[in-house]
Amino acid sequence: MAPAKIRGALNMCFQMAITIGILAAGLINYGTAKIESGNGWRISLGLAAVPALIMAIGSLCLPDTPNSILERGNAEKAKKMLQKIRGTDNVEEEFQDLLDATEAAKRVEHPWRNILQPQYRPQLVICILVPFFQQLTGINVIMFYAPVLFKTLGFGDDASLMSAVITGGVNVLATFVSIYCADRFGRRALFLEGGGQMLISQVLQIIIFLLPWNSFTKLLLMLDKNQRRS
């Protein structure tokens, strides 16, 4: 449904929503941790119902895509929907492309069997390996358990929660860069550049953790102590 010229940026808005949610969660955890009654974690968990409610109500307002309507055999309704989302009645060329694509898809027999054929194997392998290795980088562990990781490294309770907030903020800023670059340089260039950054970051982590543990811990504790004094 998105216009082609900004389709990449709008697609990245999905990731932007995720990163803003992570940052918001970090800020909420930092704030509720200061509640002396000990009920902060209950408030933190309860507030998770707010975005869930927004998503549930918002989904009721979402229209069907022209593609989905065409696949169900209602061409006239699909054309009206396309005219509505494009804001013009002149959609004949795009609508014909959708019709042709739908008809071509209907003529395909045994799609699941076809995808295993040798000519489609590179695409299949890439589609499997990219998310597979993305998980193996360990980024989910870092984002989900950031406060625990920072506390394990020697930070205090407040410092570990604030470090998680800083990590979330950097994540949001990086997503803005992706939105800006997606349609200007192409997704392939963005993918390669992001992979290079990930590689450099992983190497730096290895170097840091190969340092003598005692000296590294002392450095972190000293930084935490100075932060508390300030």
C-alpha distance (Angstrom), angle and dihedral (degrees) to the residues before:
residue distance angle dihedral
M1 . . .
A2 3.80 . .
P3 3.83 119.3 .
A4 3.81 109.1 -101.5
K5 3.82 95.7 -123.2
I6 3.81 93.3 60.4
R7 3.80 99.3 26.0
G8 3.79 94.0 110.7
A9 3.81 93.0 50.4
L10 3.79 92.7 48.0
N11 3.77 90.1 48.3
M12 3.81 88.7 54.3
C13 3.81 89.1 53.9
F14 3.81 85.9 76.2
Q15 3.80 88.6 61.7
M16 3.80 89.7 43.1
A17 3.81 90.0 57.5
I18 3.81 89.5 51.3
T19 3.81 94.2 49.6
I20 3.81 92.6 46.4
G21 3.80 88.1 50.7
I22 3.81 90.8 51.9
L23 3.82 90.8 49.1
A24 3.81 91.6 47.3
A25 3.80 90.4 49.9
G26 3.80 90.3 51.6
L27 3.81 92.1 50.6
I28 3.80 91.7 47.3
N29 3.79 91.8 49.6
Y30 3.80 90.6 48.6
G31 3.81 91.2 50.8
T32 3.79 98.6 42.7
A33 3.81 91.7 47.4
K34 3.81 87.4 70.1
I35 3.83 93.1 59.5
E36 3.80 104.4 112.2
S37 3.81 96.8 -155.7
G38 3.78 90.7 73.8
N39 3.80 92.3 -121.0
G40 3.78 94.9 107.6
W41 3.79 94.0 104.7
R42 3.82 90.1 53.4
I43 3.80 91.1 53.4
S44 3.80 90.4 46.1
L45 3.80 92.4 53.1
G46 3.81 92.8 42.3
L47 3.80 92.9 53.8
A48 3.81 88.5 60.5
A49 3.81 85.8 75.8
V50 3.82 90.3 68.1
P51 3.84 98.1 69.9
A52 3.81 89.1 38.4
L53 3.82 89.4 56.3
I54 3.81 91.6 46.8
M55 3.82 90.4 52.2
A56 3.81 92.5 47.7
I57 3.81 93.8 50.4
G58 3.80 93.2 40.0
S59 3.79 92.2 53.4
L60 3.80 88.9 61.4
C61 3.81 89.0 61.4
L62 3.80 96.8 49.2
P63 3.82 115.4 107.5
D64 3.80 124.9 -140.5
T65 3.80 115.8 -98.9
P66 3.82 118.7 -111.9
N67 3.82 88.3 -117.2
S68 3.79 92.0 56.0
I69 3.79 92.2 47.3
L70 3.81 91.3 49.1
E71 3.79 91.6 51.0
R72 3.80 88.1 56.4
G73 3.80 89.8 53.7
N74 3.81 102.9 -107.9
A75 3.81 104.9 123.6
E76 3.81 97.1 165.9
K77 3.80 93.2 52.7
A78 3.81 90.2 46.3
K79 3.80 91.2 53.4
K80 3.81 92.0 50.4
M81 3.78 90.4 50.0
L82 3.81 90.9 50.3
Q83 3.80 90.3 50.4
K84 3.79 89.9 49.8
I85 3.80 96.8 51.2
R86 3.83 93.3 42.4
G87 3.81 93.2 46.0
T88 3.80 94.2 -133.0
D89 3.80 139.8 82.4
N90 3.81 91.4 -135.7
V91 3.81 98.9 90.2
E92 3.80 100.0 117.9
E93 3.81 96.4 117.7
E94 3.80 95.5 47.5
F95 3.80 92.3 42.4
Q96 3.80 90.8 52.3
D97 3.81 89.5 52.1
L98 3.80 89.0 53.2
L99 3.78 91.1 48.8
D100 3.80 92.1 49.8
A101 3.81 92.0 48.2
T102 3.81 91.7 48.7
E103 3.80 92.6 49.4
A104 3.80 91.5 47.5
A105 3.81 90.4 50.8
K106 3.79 91.5 51.3
R107 3.81 91.1 54.4
V108 3.79 92.8 56.9
E109 3.79 112.0 103.1
H110 3.79 124.0 -155.4
P111 3.85 97.2 1.7
W112 3.81 93.6 -179.8
R113 3.77 91.3 52.1
N114 3.81 92.1 45.4
I115 3.79 93.7 55.3
L116 3.81 89.3 63.6
Q117 3.79 92.5 57.9
P118 3.85 117.2 112.1
Q119 3.84 95.2 -110.8
Y120 3.82 91.0 59.9
R121 3.80 96.3 40.1
P122 3.85 97.3 97.1
Q123 3.82 91.5 54.1
L124 3.80 91.2 45.7
V125 3.79 92.9 49.4
I126 3.81 92.9 48.3
C127 3.82 91.9 48.0
I128 3.80 89.2 54.8
L129 3.79 100.9 39.2
V130 3.83 99.3 46.1
P131 3.84 96.0 62.1
F132 3.82 90.1 34.8
F133 3.78 93.9 58.3
Q134 3.80 91.5 37.9
Q135 3.80 87.6 63.4
L136 3.82 92.4 44.3
T137 3.82 90.6 59.7
G138 3.80 86.2 73.5
I139 3.81 96.0 -129.3
N140 3.81 92.4 136.6
V141 3.79 91.0 55.8
I142 3.80 90.5 49.8
M143 3.83 93.3 48.6
F144 3.82 97.2 41.7
Y145 3.80 97.6 42.3
A146 3.80 100.5 29.0
P147 3.84 95.1 125.8
V148 3.83 91.3 49.0
L149 3.82 91.7 47.4
F150 3.80 93.3 49.3
K151 3.80 91.1 46.5
T152 3.81 90.0 50.5
L153 3.81 88.7 53.6
G154 3.80 90.2 57.7
F155 3.80 105.9 -88.9
G156 3.80 119.8 136.2
D157 3.80 123.1 -114.7
D158 3.82 96.2 -92.5
A159 3.79 93.4 40.1
S160 3.81 92.7 50.8
L161 3.81 92.0 50.7
M162 3.80 91.8 46.5
S163 3.81 90.0 49.0
A164 3.79 88.2 55.8
V165 3.82 88.8 52.0
I166 3.81 90.8 51.3
T167 3.81 90.4 49.6
G168 3.81 89.6 51.3
G169 3.80 91.2 48.8
V170 3.80 92.0 52.7
N171 3.80 88.0 49.1
V172 3.81 91.2 55.3
L173 3.81 92.8 48.2
A174 3.80 91.3 49.5
T175 3.80 89.9 52.6
F176 3.82 90.1 54.5
V177 3.80 87.6 56.1
S178 3.81 89.9 51.7
I179 3.80 92.0 50.5
Y180 3.79 90.4 51.6
C181 3.80 94.1 47.4
A182 3.81 102.7 38.0
D183 3.81 98.0 83.8
R184 3.82 96.5 28.2
F185 3.79 100.4 54.0
G186 3.80 102.2 16.3
R187 3.76 131.0 -109.3
R188 3.80 94.0 -91.7
A189 3.81 92.2 58.7
L190 3.80 90.0 46.7
F191 3.80 90.9 48.9
L192 3.82 92.8 51.2
E193 3.79 93.0 45.5
G194 3.79 91.7 48.6
G195 3.79 90.8 48.9
G196 3.80 90.0 53.5
Q197 3.79 91.4 51.3
M198 3.80 90.7 49.4
L199 3.80 91.0 51.5
I200 3.81 92.7 50.4
S201 3.80 91.4 47.5
Q202 3.80 92.5 50.5
V203 3.81 91.6 49.8
L204 3.82 90.6 49.9
Q205 3.80 90.2 51.2
I206 3.79 90.3 52.2
I207 3.82 90.9 50.8
I208 3.82 92.1 48.5
F209 3.79 94.7 49.2
L210 3.82 91.9 46.1
L211 3.81 89.2 61.9
P212 3.78 115.7 102.3
W213 3.78 103.9 -75.2
N214 3.81 96.8 -137.3
S215 3.80 94.8 54.0
F216 3.80 92.0 45.2
T217 3.82 92.1 50.1
K218 3.80 91.5 47.7
L219 3.81 90.0 52.8
L220 3.81 91.8 52.0
L221 3.79 92.9 46.2
M222 3.80 90.5 49.7
L223 3.81 91.4 51.6
D224 3.80 90.6 47.9
K225 3.82 91.7 49.4
N226 3.80 92.1 50.2
Q227 3.80 90.3 49.5
R228 3.80 91.7 52.5
R229 3.82 91.5 50.0
S230 3.80 91.3 51.3
